[in-house]
Amino acid sequence: MPEYDDELRGVLFPEQEKKSDRHPDFTGKVTVDGVEYRIAAWKRRAKSTDKPFLSLTLSEYEATPVEEIDPEGALEI
């Protein structure tokens, strides 16, 4: 069975811990040229038409090393 090719594919999930309007409504990952990126999306409305749309941002995906994760869910800085 061939391995799944996730190139130019990604996923978005509703953000469960949104703490302010500045935080994204959806987050996920996408793969482009073999590089994983974090994708964030915000629900917006067009000023002129009031039609809904999603505003997207991509940033390089940086996984948090396990040893840096606080058991209470906060990152050590």
N, CA, C, O and CB atoms as a CASP TS submission, in Angstrom:
PFRMAT TS
TARGET T0000
AUTHOR 0000-0000-0000
METHOD Language model
MODEL 1
PARENT N/A
ATOM      1  N   MET     1       0.846  -1.173   0.000  1.00  0.00           N
ATOM      2  CA  MET     1       0.000   0.000   0.000  1.00  0.00           C
ATOM      3  C   MET     1       0.896   1.242   0.000  1.00  0.00           C
ATOM      4  O   MET     1       1.798   1.341   0.832  1.00  0.00           O
ATOM      5  CB  MET     1      -0.965  -0.005   1.225  1.00  0.00           C
ATOM      6  N   PRO     2       0.668   2.192  -0.916  1.00  0.00           N
ATOM      7  CA  PRO     2       1.516   3.381  -0.973  1.00  0.00           C
ATOM      8  C   PRO     2       1.308   4.282   0.244  1.00  0.00           C
ATOM      9  O   PRO     2       0.227   4.342   0.830  1.00  0.00           O
ATOM     10  CB  PRO     2       1.238   4.164  -2.252  1.00  0.00           C
ATOM     11  N   GLU     3       2.397   4.982   0.598  1.00  0.00           N
ATOM     12  CA  GLU     3       2.327   5.912   1.730  1.00  0.00           C
ATOM     13  C   GLU     3       1.476   7.124   1.351  1.00  0.00           C
ATOM     14  O   GLU     3       1.504   7.571   0.205  1.00  0.00           O
ATOM     15  CB  GLU     3       3.751   6.362   2.166  1.00  0.00           C
ATOM     16  N   TYR     4       0.726   7.651   2.308  1.00  0.00           N
ATOM     17  CA  TYR     4      -0.138   8.804   2.074  1.00  0.00           C
ATOM     18  C   TYR     4       0.714  10.034   1.785  1.00  0.00           C
ATOM     19  O   TYR     4       1.643  10.328   2.537  1.00  0.00           O
ATOM     20  CB  TYR     4      -1.064   9.057   3.288  1.00  0.00           C
ATOM     21  N   ASP     5       0.416  10.747   0.720  1.00  0.00           N
ATOM     22  CA  ASP     5       1.126  11.967   0.345  1.00  0.00           C
ATOM     23  C   ASP     5       0.343  13.167   0.858  1.00  0.00           C
ATOM     24  O   ASP     5      -0.742  13.467   0.360  1.00  0.00           O
ATOM     25  CB  ASP     5       1.326  12.052  -1.200  1.00  0.00           C
ATOM     26  N   ASP     6       0.900  13.856   1.862  1.00  0.00           N
ATOM     27  CA  ASP     6       0.194  15.010   2.426  1.00  0.00           C
ATOM     28  C   ASP     6       0.731  16.333   1.897  1.00  0.00           C
ATOM     29  O   ASP     6       0.443  17.390   2.460  1.00  0.00           O
ATOM     30  CB  ASP     6       0.293  14.991   3.938  1.00  0.00           C
ATOM     31  N   GLU     7       1.511  16.281   0.816  1.00  0.00           N
ATOM     32  CA  GLU     7       2.035  17.494   0.192  1.00  0.00           C
ATOM     33  C   GLU     7       0.892  18.370  -0.312  1.00  0.00           C
ATOM     34  O   GLU     7      -0.027  17.885  -0.972  1.00  0.00           O
ATOM     35  CB  GLU     7       2.988  17.139  -0.965  1.00  0.00           C
ATOM     36  N   LEU     8       0.955  19.664   0.002  1.00  0.00           N
ATOM     37  CA  LEU     8      -0.058  20.653  -0.373  1.00  0.00           C
ATOM     38  C   LEU     8      -1.432  20.323   0.216  1.00  0.00           C
ATOM     39  O   LEU     8      -2.470  20.626  -0.373  1.00  0.00           O
ATOM     40  CB  LEU     8      -0.157  20.746  -1.892  1.00  0.00           C
ATOM     41  N   ARG     9      -1.408  19.703   1.376  1.00  0.00           N
ATOM     42  CA  ARG     9      -2.645  19.382   2.086  1.00  0.00           C
ATOM     43  C   ARG     9      -2.495  19.830   3.537  1.00  0.00           C
ATOM     44  O   ARG     9      -1.389  19.901   4.072  1.00  0.00           O
ATOM     45  CB  ARG     9      -2.973  17.849   2.000  1.00  0.00           C
ATOM     46  N   GLY    10      -3.622  20.128   4.154  1.00  0.00           N
ATOM     47  CA  GLY    10      -3.581  20.534   5.550  1.00  0.00           C
ATOM     48  C   GLY    10      -4.912  20.328   6.220  1.00  0.00           C
ATOM     49  O   GLY    10      -5.878  19.875   5.605  1.00  0.00           O
ATOM     50  N   VAL    11      -4.948  20.669   7.500  1.00  0.00           N
ATOM     51  CA  VAL    11      -6.169  20.536   8.285  1.00  0.00           C
ATOM     52  C   VAL    11      -6.343  21.775   9.160  1.00  0.00           C
ATOM     53  O   VAL    11      -5.370  22.404   9.575  1.00  0.00           O
ATOM     54  CB  VAL    11      -6.133  19.248   9.153  1.00  0.00           C
ATOM     55  N   LEU    12      -7.595  22.106   9.428  1.00  0.00           N
ATOM     56  CA  LEU    12      -7.939  23.175  10.361  1.00  0.00           C
ATOM     57  C   LEU    12      -8.933  22.625  11.365  1.00  0.00           C
ATOM     58  O   LEU    12      -9.864  21.906  11.003  1.00  0.00           O
ATOM     59  CB  LEU    12      -8.522  24.420   9.618  1.00  0.00           C
ATOM     60  N   PHE    13      -8.730  22.965  12.623  1.00  0.00           N
ATOM     61  CA  PHE    13      -9.639  22.554  13.680  1.00  0.00           C
ATOM     62  C   PHE    13     -10.120  23.790  14.423  1.00  0.00           C
ATOM     63  O   PHE    13      -9.364  24.752  14.568  1.00  0.00           O
ATOM     64  CB  PHE    13      -8.956  21.555  14.649  1.00  0.00           C
ATOM     65  N   PRO    14     -11.357  23.785  14.895  1.00  0.00           N
ATOM     66  CA  PRO    14     -11.829  24.911  15.710  1.00  0.00           C
ATOM     67  C   PRO    14     -10.939  25.050  16.951  1.00  0.00           C
ATOM     68  O   PRO    14     -10.595  24.058  17.594  1.00  0.00           O
ATOM     69  CB  PRO    14     -13.325  24.711  16.123  1.00  0.00           C
ATOM     70  N   GLU    15     -10.582  26.270  17.270  1.00  0.00           N
ATOM     71  CA  GLU    15      -9.741  26.529  18.445  1.00  0.00           C
ATOM     72  C   GLU    15     -10.592  26.391  19.698  1.00  0.00           C
ATOM     73  O   GLU    15     -11.579  27.107  19.868  1.00  0.00           O
ATOM     74  CB  GLU    15      -9.086  27.947  18.374  1.00  0.00           C
ATOM     75  N   GLN    16     -10.213  25.479  20.566  1.00  0.00           N
ATOM     76  CA  GLN    16     -10.995  25.185  21.769  1.00  0.00           C
ATOM     77  C   GLN    16     -10.683  26.137  22.915  1.00  0.00           C
ATOM     78  O   GLN    16     -11.511  26.316  23.808  1.00  0.00           O
ATOM     79  CB  GLN    16     -10.744  23.761  22.214  1.00  0.00           C
ATOM     80  N   GLU    17      -9.509  26.748  22.906  1.00  0.00           N
ATOM     81  CA  GLU    17      -9.095  27.589  24.033  1.00  0.00           C
ATOM     82  C   GLU    17      -8.896  29.037  23.618  1.00  0.00           C
ATOM     83  O   GLU    17      -7.937  29.671  24.058  1.00  0.00           O
ATOM     84  CB  GLU    17      -7.813  27.053  24.646  1.00  0.00           C
ATOM     85  N   LYS    18      -9.762  29.567  22.798  1.00  0.00           N
ATOM     86  CA  LYS    18      -9.662  30.954  22.356  1.00  0.00           C
ATOM     87  C   LYS    18      -9.928  31.867  23.549  1.00  0.00           C
ATOM     88  O   LYS    18     -11.008  31.829  24.137  1.00  0.00           O
ATOM     89  CB  LYS    18     -10.661  31.249  21.191  1.00  0.00           C
ATOM     90  N   LYS    19      -8.932  32.692  23.906  1.00  0.00           N
ATOM     91  CA  LYS    19      -9.044  33.522  25.101  1.00  0.00           C
ATOM     92  C   LYS    19      -9.334  34.988  24.785  1.00  0.00           C
ATOM     93  O   LYS    19      -9.715  35.746  25.677  1.00  0.00           O
ATOM     94  CB  LYS    19      -7.777  33.422  25.907  1.00  0.00           C
ATOM     95  N   SER    20      -9.158  35.398  23.526  1.00  0.00           N
ATOM     96  CA  SER    20      -9.465  36.780  23.149  1.00  0.00           C
ATOM     97  C   SER    20      -9.826  36.823  21.667  1.00  0.00           C
ATOM     98  O   SER    20      -9.610  35.849  20.946  1.00  0.00           O
ATOM     99  CB  SER    20      -8.261  37.728  23.452  1.00  0.00           C
ATOM    100  N   ASP    21     -10.371  37.943  21.214  1.00  0.00           N
ATOM    101  CA  ASP    21     -10.729  38.095  19.801  1.00  0.00           C
ATOM    102  C   ASP    21      -9.504  38.061  18.889  1.00  0.00           C
ATOM    103  O   ASP    21      -9.625  37.783  17.696  1.00  0.00           O
ATOM    104  CB  ASP    21     -11.486  39.398  19.593  1.00  0.00           C
ATOM    105  N   ARG    22      -8.346  38.338  19.439  1.00  0.00           N
ATOM    106  CA  ARG    22      -7.115  38.327  18.645  1.00  0.00           C
ATOM    107  C   ARG    22      -6.608  36.913  18.365  1.00  0.00           C
ATOM    108  O   ARG    22      -5.836  36.704  17.429  1.00  0.00           O
ATOM    109  CB  ARG    22      -6.038  39.120  19.356  1.00  0.00           C
ATOM    110  N   HIS    23      -7.033  35.956  19.160  1.00  0.00           N
ATOM    111  CA  HIS    23      -6.628  34.571  18.937  1.00  0.00           C
ATOM    112  C   HIS    23      -7.415  33.983  17.767  1.00  0.00           C
ATOM    113  O   HIS    23      -8.570  34.352  17.551  1.00  0.00           O
ATOM    114  CB  HIS    23      -6.840  33.724  20.217  1.00  0.00           C
ATOM    115  N   PRO    24      -6.795  33.063  17.003  1.00  0.00           N
ATOM    116  CA  PRO    24      -7.482  32.500  15.835  1.00  0.00           C
ATOM    117  C   PRO    24      -8.697  31.658  16.216  1.00  0.00           C
ATOM    118  O   PRO    24      -8.773  31.088  17.305  1.00  0.00           O
ATOM    119  CB  PRO    24      -6.517  31.656  15.028  1.00  0.00           C
ATOM    120  N   ASP    25      -9.647  31.600  15.276  1.00  0.00           N
ATOM    121  CA  ASP    25     -10.837  30.757  15.447  1.00  0.00           C
ATOM    122  C   ASP    25     -10.544  29.305  15.088  1.00  0.00           C
ATOM    123  O   ASP    25     -11.194  28.392  15.598  1.00  0.00           O
ATOM    124  CB  ASP    25     -11.991  31.282  14.588  1.00  0.00           C
ATOM    125  N   PHE    26      -9.565  29.092  14.209  1.00  0.00           N
ATOM    126  CA  PHE    26      -9.168  27.760  13.766  1.00  0.00           C
ATOM    127  C   PHE    26      -7.645  27.696  13.710  1.00  0.00           C
ATOM    128  O   PHE    26      -6.991  28.693  13.403  1.00  0.00           O
ATOM    129  CB  PHE    26      -9.792  27.418  12.376  1.00  0.00           C
ATOM    130  N   THR    27      -7.075  26.520  14.009  1.00  0.00           N
ATOM    131  CA  THR    27      -5.636  26.302  13.858  1.00  0.00           C
ATOM    132  C   THR    27      -5.413  24.912  13.281  1.00  0.00           C
ATOM    133  O   THR    27      -6.274  24.037  13.373  1.00  0.00           O
ATOM    134  CB  THR    27      -4.891  26.466  15.221  1.00  0.00           C
ATOM    135  N   GLY    28      -4.237  24.726  12.684  1.00  0.00           N
ATOM    136  CA  GLY    28      -3.907  23.423  12.129  1.00  0.00           C
ATOM    137  C   GLY    28      -2.535  23.433  11.500  1.00  0.00           C
ATOM    138  O   GLY    28      -1.704  24.289  11.803  1.00  0.00           O
ATOM    139  N   LYS    29      -2.298  22.460  10.607  1.00  0.00           N
ATOM    140  CA  LYS    29      -1.009  22.332   9.925  1.00  0.00           C
ATOM    141  C   LYS    29      -1.244  22.112   8.436  1.00  0.00           C
ATOM    142  O   LYS    29      -2.270  21.573   8.020  1.00  0.00           O
ATOM    143  CB  LYS    29      -0.174  21.166  10.525  1.00  0.00           C
ATOM    144  N   VAL    30      -0.263  22.546   7.644  1.00  0.00           N
ATOM    145  CA  VAL    30      -0.276  22.338   6.198  1.00  0.00           C
ATOM    146  C   VAL    30       1.161  22.034   5.772  1.00  0.00           C
ATOM    147  O   VAL    30       2.102  22.556   6.369  1.00  0.00           O
ATOM    148  CB  VAL    30      -0.855  23.598   5.431  1.00  0.00           C
ATOM    149  N   THR    31       1.340  21.195   4.746  1.00  0.00           N
ATOM    150  CA  THR    31       2.663  20.839   4.257  1.00  0.00           C
ATOM    151  C   THR    31       2.857  21.411   2.853  1.00  0.00           C
ATOM    152  O   THR    31       2.046  21.176   1.957  1.00  0.00           O
ATOM    153  CB  THR    31       2.855  19.302   4.257  1.00  0.00           C
ATOM    154  N   VAL    32       3.956  22.172   2.673  1.00  0.00           N
ATOM    155  CA  VAL    32       4.292  22.777   1.380  1.00  0.00           C
ATOM    156  C   VAL    32       5.770  22.502   1.117  1.00  0.00           C
ATOM    157  O   VAL    32       6.620  22.843   1.939  1.00  0.00           O
ATOM    158  CB  VAL    32       3.985  24.331   1.363  1.00  0.00           C
ATOM    159  N   ASP    33       6.076  21.893  -0.014  1.00  0.00           N
ATOM    160  CA  ASP    33       7.461  21.531  -0.376  1.00  0.00           C
ATOM    161  C   ASP    33       8.155  20.754   0.739  1.00  0.00           C
ATOM    162  O   ASP    33       9.339  20.961   1.005  1.00  0.00           O
ATOM    163  CB  ASP    33       8.270  22.792  -0.704  1.00  0.00           C
ATOM    164  N   GLY    34       7.417  19.866   1.383  1.00  0.00           N
ATOM    165  CA  GLY    34       7.977  19.019   2.425  1.00  0.00           C
ATOM    166  C   GLY    34       8.180  19.721   3.767  1.00  0.00           C
ATOM    167  O   GLY    34       8.702  19.117   4.704  1.00  0.00           O
ATOM    168  N   VAL    35       7.775  20.982   3.871  1.00  0.00           N
ATOM    169  CA  VAL    35       7.928  21.744   5.115  1.00  0.00           C
ATOM    170  C   VAL    35       6.555  21.908   5.761  1.00  0.00           C
ATOM    171  O   VAL    35       5.588  22.292   5.102  1.00  0.00           O
ATOM    172  CB  VAL    35       8.589  23.142   4.848  1.00  0.00           C
ATOM    173  N   GLU    36       6.482  21.612   7.062  1.00  0.00           N
ATOM    174  CA  GLU    36       5.223  21.749   7.798  1.00  0.00           C
ATOM    175  C   GLU    36       5.075  23.179   8.298  1.00  0.00           C
ATOM    176  O   GLU    36       6.006  23.747   8.870  1.00  0.00           O
ATOM    177  CB  GLU    36       5.162  20.751   8.983  1.00  0.00           C
ATOM    178  N   TYR    37       3.896  23.754   8.077  1.00  0.00           N
ATOM    179  CA  TYR    37       3.588  25.099   8.538  1.00  0.00           C
ATOM    180  C   TYR    37       2.378  25.047   9.454  1.00  0.00           C
ATOM    181  O   TYR    37       1.502  24.195   9.303  1.00  0.00           O
ATOM    182  CB  TYR    37       3.335  26.052   7.348  1.00  0.00           C
ATOM    183  N   ARG    38       2.343  25.969  10.404  1.00  0.00           N
ATOM    184  CA  ARG    38       1.158  26.154  11.242  1.00  0.00           C
ATOM    185  C   ARG    38       0.246  27.092  10.470  1.00  0.00           C
ATOM    186  O   ARG    38       0.708  28.084   9.906  1.00  0.00           O
ATOM    187  CB  ARG    38       1.519  26.731  12.686  1.00  0.00           C
ATOM    188  N   ILE    39      -1.024  26.790  10.439  1.00  0.00           N
ATOM    189  CA  ILE    39      -1.989  27.655   9.776  1.00  0.00           C
ATOM    190  C   ILE    39      -2.996  28.118  10.828  1.00  0.00           C
ATOM    191  O   ILE    39      -3.480  27.327  11.638  1.00  0.00           O
ATOM    192  CB  ILE    39      -2.701  26.915   8.584  1.00  0.00           C
ATOM    193  N   ALA    40      -3.298  29.407  10.797  1.00  0.00           N
ATOM    194  CA  ALA    40      -4.276  29.986  11.723  1.00  0.00           C
ATOM    195  C   ALA    40      -5.303  30.739  10.886  1.00  0.00           C
ATOM    196  O   ALA    40      -4.959  31.361   9.881  1.00  0.00           O
ATOM    197  CB  ALA    40      -3.586  30.939  12.783  1.00  0.00           C
ATOM    198  N   ALA    41      -6.563  30.681  11.304  1.00  0.00           N
ATOM    199  CA  ALA    41      -7.638  31.324  10.548  1.00  0.00           C
ATOM    200  C   ALA    41      -8.576  32.065  11.493  1.00  0.00           C
ATOM    201  O   ALA    41      -8.896  31.592  12.583  1.00  0.00           O
ATOM    202  CB  ALA    41      -8.423  30.283   9.720  1.00  0.00           C
ATOM    203  N   TRP    42      -9.005  33.236  11.044  1.00  0.00           N
ATOM    204  CA  TRP    42      -9.949  34.057  11.788  1.00  0.00           C
ATOM    205  C   TRP    42     -11.210  34.266  10.958  1.00  0.00           C
ATOM    206  O   TRP    42     -11.130  34.521   9.756  1.00  0.00           O
ATOM    207  CB  TRP    42      -9.317  35.413  12.172  1.00  0.00           C
ATOM    208  N   LYS    43     -12.367  34.159  11.595  1.00  0.00           N
ATOM    209  CA  LYS    43     -13.628  34.460  10.912  1.00  0.00           C
ATOM    210  C   LYS    43     -13.760  35.981  10.841  1.00  0.00           C
ATOM    211  O   LYS    43     -13.636  36.674  11.851  1.00  0.00           O
ATOM    212  CB  LYS    43     -14.865  33.807  11.656  1.00  0.00           C
ATOM    213  N   ARG    44     -14.015  36.489   9.630  1.00  0.00           N
ATOM    214  CA  ARG    44     -14.159  37.929   9.416  1.00  0.00           C
ATOM    215  C   ARG    44     -15.372  38.190   8.542  1.00  0.00           C
ATOM    216  O   ARG    44     -15.971  37.266   7.991  1.00  0.00           O
ATOM    217  CB  ARG    44     -12.883  38.528   8.770  1.00  0.00           C
ATOM    218  N   ARG    45     -15.730  39.481   8.423  1.00  0.00           N
ATOM    219  CA  ARG    45     -16.807  39.914   7.524  1.00  0.00           C
ATOM    220  C   ARG    45     -16.285  41.052   6.669  1.00  0.00           C
ATOM    221  O   ARG    45     -15.627  41.964   7.171  1.00  0.00           O
ATOM    222  CB  ARG    45     -18.081  40.355   8.323  1.00  0.00           C
ATOM    223  N   ALA    46     -16.579  40.999   5.367  1.00  0.00           N
ATOM    224  CA  ALA    46     -16.160  42.054   4.448  1.00  0.00           C
ATOM    225  C   ALA    46     -16.886  43.353   4.796  1.00  0.00           C
ATOM    226  O   ALA    46     -18.094  43.361   5.029  1.00  0.00           O
ATOM    227  CB  ALA    46     -16.439  41.648   2.975  1.00  0.00           C
ATOM    228  N   LYS    47     -16.128  44.446   4.828  1.00  0.00           N
ATOM    229  CA  LYS    47     -16.731  45.740   5.196  1.00  0.00           C
ATOM    230  C   LYS    47     -17.794  46.189   4.196  1.00  0.00           C
ATOM    231  O   LYS    47     -18.846  46.689   4.594  1.00  0.00           O
ATOM    232  CB  LYS    47     -15.648  46.811   5.301  1.00  0.00           C
ATOM    233  N   SER    48     -17.530  46.015   2.918  1.00  0.00           N
ATOM    234  CA  SER    48     -18.444  46.539   1.897  1.00  0.00           C
ATOM    235  C   SER    48     -19.684  45.673   1.676  1.00  0.00           C
ATOM    236  O   SER    48     -20.755  46.193   1.360  1.00  0.00           O
ATOM    237  CB  SER    48     -17.711  46.685   0.598  1.00  0.00           C
ATOM    238  N   THR    49     -19.544  44.354   1.840  1.00  0.00           N
ATOM    239  CA  THR    49     -20.667  43.455   1.530  1.00  0.00           C
ATOM    240  C   THR    49     -21.199  42.694   2.737  1.00  0.00           C
ATOM    241  O   THR    49     -22.273  42.096   2.670  1.00  0.00           O
ATOM    242  CB  THR    49     -20.247  42.470   0.481  1.00  0.00           C
ATOM    243  N   ASP    50     -20.463  42.712   3.827  1.00  0.00           N
ATOM    244  CA  ASP    50     -20.803  41.981   5.043  1.00  0.00           C
ATOM    245  C   ASP    50     -20.794  40.466   4.830  1.00  0.00           C
ATOM    246  O   ASP    50     -21.361  39.727   5.635  1.00  0.00           O
ATOM    247  CB  ASP    50     -22.165  42.421   5.545  1.00  0.00           C
ATOM    248  N   LYS    51     -20.153  39.996   3.749  1.00  0.00           N
ATOM    249  CA  LYS    51     -20.054  38.556   3.498  1.00  0.00           C
ATOM    250  C   LYS    51     -18.959  37.958   4.387  1.00  0.00           C
ATOM    251  O   LYS    51     -17.911  38.574   4.581  1.00  0.00           O
ATOM    252  CB  LYS    51     -19.756  38.273   1.991  1.00  0.00           C
ATOM    253  N   PRO    52     -19.202  36.762   4.926  1.00  0.00           N
ATOM    254  CA  PRO    52     -18.185  36.123   5.773  1.00  0.00           C
ATOM    255  C   PRO    52     -17.032  35.572   4.938  1.00  0.00           C
ATOM    256  O   PRO    52     -17.222  35.134   3.804  1.00  0.00           O
ATOM    257  CB  PRO    52     -18.814  34.994   6.603  1.00  0.00           C
ATOM    258  N   PHE    53     -15.829  35.604   5.525  1.00  0.00           N
ATOM    259  CA  PHE    53     -14.661  35.004   4.900  1.00  0.00           C
ATOM    260  C   PHE    53     -13.687  34.608   6.000  1.00  0.00           C
ATOM    261  O   PHE    53     -13.863  34.987   7.158  1.00  0.00           O
ATOM    262  CB  PHE    53     -13.995  35.981   3.879  1.00  0.00           C
ATOM    263  N   LEU    54     -12.652  33.839   5.638  1.00  0.00           N
ATOM    264  CA  LEU    54     -11.600  33.462   6.578  1.00  0.00           C
ATOM    265  C   LEU    54     -10.317  34.186   6.207  1.00  0.00           C
ATOM    266  O   LEU    54      -9.922  34.200   5.041  1.00  0.00           O
ATOM    267  CB  LEU    54     -11.382  31.926   6.587  1.00  0.00           C
ATOM    268  N   SER    55      -9.675  34.778   7.182  1.00  0.00           N
ATOM    269  CA  SER    55      -8.371  35.404   7.027  1.00  0.00           C
ATOM    270  C   SER    55      -7.333  34.402   7.534  1.00  0.00           C
ATOM    271  O   SER    55      -7.469  33.898   8.649  1.00  0.00           O
ATOM    272  CB  SER    55      -8.285  36.782   7.805  1.00  0.00           C
ATOM    273  N   LEU    56      -6.292  34.099   6.736  1.00  0.00           N
ATOM    274  CA  LEU    56      -5.330  33.047   7.064  1.00  0.00           C
ATOM    275  C   LEU    56      -3.932  33.593   7.291  1.00  0.00           C
ATOM    276  O   LEU    56      -3.539  34.598   6.697  1.00  0.00           O
ATOM    277  CB  LEU    56      -5.296  32.014   5.965  1.00  0.00           C
ATOM    278  N   THR    57      -3.186  32.921   8.157  1.00  0.00           N
ATOM    279  CA  THR    57      -1.774  33.196   8.370  1.00  0.00           C
ATOM    280  C   THR    57      -1.038  31.872   8.425  1.00  0.00           C
ATOM    281  O   THR    57      -1.486  30.932   9.081  1.00  0.00           O
ATOM    282  CB  THR    57      -1.544  34.022   9.668  1.00  0.00           C
ATOM    283  N   LEU    58       0.110  31.795   7.726  1.00  0.00           N
ATOM    284  CA  LEU    58       0.984  30.630   7.795  1.00  0.00           C
ATOM    285  C   LEU    58       2.266  31.034   8.513  1.00  0.00           C
ATOM    286  O   LEU    58       2.787  32.127   8.291  1.00  0.00           O
ATOM    287  CB  LEU    58       1.290  30.064   6.371  1.00  0.00           C
ATOM    288  N   SER    59       2.773  30.156   9.370  1.00  0.00           N
ATOM    289  CA  SER    59       4.059  30.378  10.010  1.00  0.00           C
ATOM    290  C   SER    59       4.758  29.033  10.119  1.00  0.00           C
ATOM    291  O   SER    59       4.110  27.988  10.166  1.00  0.00           O
ATOM    292  CB  SER    59       3.897  31.052  11.414  1.00  0.00           C
ATOM    293  N   GLU    60       6.106  29.070  10.160  1.00  0.00           N
ATOM    294  CA  GLU    60       6.835  27.811  10.248  1.00  0.00           C
ATOM    295  C   GLU    60       6.432  27.078  11.515  1.00  0.00           C
ATOM    296  O   GLU    60       6.366  27.667  12.594  1.00  0.00           O
ATOM    297  CB  GLU    60       8.358  28.050  10.221  1.00  0.00           C
ATOM    298  N   TYR    61       6.167  25.798  11.373  1.00  0.00           N
ATOM    299  CA  TYR    61       5.716  24.974  12.487  1.00  0.00           C
ATOM    300  C   TYR    61       6.904  24.648  13.369  1.00  0.00           C
ATOM    301  O   TYR    61       7.909  24.118  12.895  1.00  0.00           O
ATOM    302  CB  TYR    61       5.028  23.679  11.987  1.00  0.00           C
ATOM    303  N   GLU    62       6.793  24.963  14.648  1.00  0.00           N
ATOM    304  CA  GLU    62       7.834  24.634  15.608  1.00  0.00           C
ATOM    305  C   GLU    62       7.189  23.833  16.730  1.00  0.00           C
ATOM    306  O   GLU    62       6.459  24.380  17.557  1.00  0.00           O
ATOM    307  CB  GLU    62       8.541  25.921  16.157  1.00  0.00           C
ATOM    308  N   ALA    63       7.460  22.551  16.750  1.00  0.00           N
ATOM    309  CA  ALA    63       6.912  21.705  17.799  1.00  0.00           C
ATOM    310  C   ALA    63       7.614  22.031  19.110  1.00  0.00           C
ATOM    311  O   ALA    63       8.823  22.262  19.126  1.00  0.00           O
ATOM    312  CB  ALA    63       7.066  20.200  17.443  1.00  0.00           C
ATOM    313  N   THR    64       6.872  22.052  20.197  1.00  0.00           N
ATOM    314  CA  THR    64       7.453  22.308  21.512  1.00  0.00           C
ATOM    315  C   THR    64       8.053  21.018  22.037  1.00  0.00           C
ATOM    316  O   THR    64       7.348  20.018  22.178  1.00  0.00           O
ATOM    317  CB  THR    64       6.390  22.870  22.501  1.00  0.00           C
ATOM    318  N   PRO    65       9.371  21.027  22.333  1.00  0.00           N
ATOM    319  CA  PRO    65       9.974  19.810  22.880  1.00  0.00           C
ATOM    320  C   PRO    65       9.264  19.389  24.172  1.00  0.00           C
ATOM    321  O   PRO    65       8.873  20.236  24.974  1.00  0.00           O
ATOM    322  CB  PRO    65      11.481  20.027  23.143  1.00  0.00           C
ATOM    323  N   VAL    66       9.103  18.092  24.365  1.00  0.00           N
ATOM    324  CA  VAL    66       8.368  17.560  25.502  1.00  0.00           C
ATOM    325  C   VAL    66       8.929  18.077  26.821  1.00  0.00           C
ATOM    326  O   VAL    66       8.164  18.369  27.740  1.00  0.00           O
ATOM    327  CB  VAL    66       8.399  16.040  25.483  1.00  0.00           C
ATOM    328  N   GLU    67      10.248  18.197  26.931  1.00  0.00           N
ATOM    329  CA  GLU    67      10.831  18.629  28.202  1.00  0.00           C
ATOM    330  C   GLU    67      10.498  20.076  28.553  1.00  0.00           C
ATOM    331  O   GLU    67      10.691  20.479  29.700  1.00  0.00           O
ATOM    332  CB  GLU    67      12.324  18.457  28.158  1.00  0.00           C
ATOM    333  N   GLU    68      10.004  20.871  27.600  1.00  0.00           N
ATOM    334  CA  GLU    68       9.647  22.264  27.867  1.00  0.00           C
ATOM    335  C   GLU    68       8.175  22.431  28.253  1.00  0.00           C
ATOM    336  O   GLU    68       7.749  23.540  28.578  1.00  0.00           O
ATOM    337  CB  GLU    68       9.953  23.114  26.648  1.00  0.00           C
ATOM    338  N   ILE    69       7.406  21.369  28.224  1.00  0.00           N
ATOM    339  CA  ILE    69       5.980  21.462  28.530  1.00  0.00           C
ATOM    340  C   ILE    69       5.771  21.278  30.027  1.00  0.00           C
ATOM    341  O   ILE    69       6.164  20.261  30.598  1.00  0.00           O
ATOM    342  CB  ILE    69       5.170  20.408  27.730  1.00  0.00           C
ATOM    343  N   ASP    70       5.153  22.262  30.650  1.00  0.00           N
ATOM    344  CA  ASP    70       4.815  22.218  32.063  1.00  0.00           C
ATOM    345  C   ASP    70       3.634  21.259  32.234  1.00  0.00           C
ATOM    346  O   ASP    70       2.707  21.295  31.424  1.00  0.00           O
ATOM    347  CB  ASP    70       4.475  23.651  32.615  1.00  0.00           C
ATOM    348  N   PRO    71       3.636  20.410  33.251  1.00  0.00           N
ATOM    349  CA  PRO    71       2.517  19.484  33.440  1.00  0.00           C
ATOM    350  C   PRO    71       1.163  20.182  33.594  1.00  0.00           C
ATOM    351  O   PRO    71       0.124  19.578  33.330  1.00  0.00           O
ATOM    352  CB  PRO    71       2.773  18.629  34.649  1.00  0.00           C
ATOM    353  N   GLU    72       1.170  21.435  34.015  1.00  0.00           N
ATOM    354  CA  GLU    72      -0.070  22.173  34.169  1.00  0.00           C
ATOM    355  C   GLU    72      -0.530  22.778  32.852  1.00  0.00           C
ATOM    356  O   GLU    72      -1.584  23.413  32.808  1.00  0.00           O
ATOM    357  CB  GLU    72       0.096  23.257  35.207  1.00  0.00           C
ATOM    358  N   GLY    73       0.232  22.598  31.779  1.00  0.00           N
ATOM    359  CA  GLY    73      -0.170  23.099  30.469  1.00  0.00           C
ATOM    360  C   GLY    73       0.455  24.416  30.080  1.00  0.00           C
ATOM    361  O   GLY    73       0.220  24.896  28.971  1.00  0.00           O
ATOM    362  N   ALA    74       1.244  25.019  30.952  1.00  0.00           N
ATOM    363  CA  ALA    74       1.910  26.283  30.635  1.00  0.00           C
ATOM    364  C   ALA    74       3.334  25.987  30.190  1.00  0.00           C
ATOM    365  O   ALA    74       3.951  25.030  30.657  1.00  0.00           O
ATOM    366  CB  ALA    74       1.900  27.252  31.859  1.00  0.00           C
ATOM    367  N   LEU    75       3.850  26.805  29.292  1.00  0.00           N
ATOM    368  CA  LEU    75       5.226  26.637  28.827  1.00  0.00           C
ATOM    369  C   LEU    75       6.190  27.329  29.787  1.00  0.00           C
ATOM    370  O   LEU    75       5.887  28.397  30.317  1.00  0.00           O
ATOM    371  CB  LEU    75       5.392  27.199  27.397  1.00  0.00           C
ATOM    372  N   GLU    76       7.337  26.722  30.004  1.00  0.00           N
ATOM    373  CA  GLU    76       8.377  27.370  30.797  1.00  0.00           C
ATOM    374  C   GLU    76       9.086  28.402  29.934  1.00  0.00           C
ATOM    375  O   GLU    76       9.411  28.134  28.778  1.00  0.00           O
ATOM    376  CB  GLU    76       9.386  26.330  31.357  1.00  0.00           C
ATOM    377  N   ILE    77       9.321  29.567  30.491  1.00  0.00           N
ATOM    378  CA  ILE    77      10.004  30.626  29.738  1.00  0.00           C
ATOM    379  C   ILE    77      11.246  31.038  30.494  1.00  0.00           C
ATOM    380  O   ILE    77      11.979  31.920  30.044  1.00  0.00           O
ATOM    381  CB  ILE    77       9.074  31.850  29.505  1.00  0.00           C
TER
END
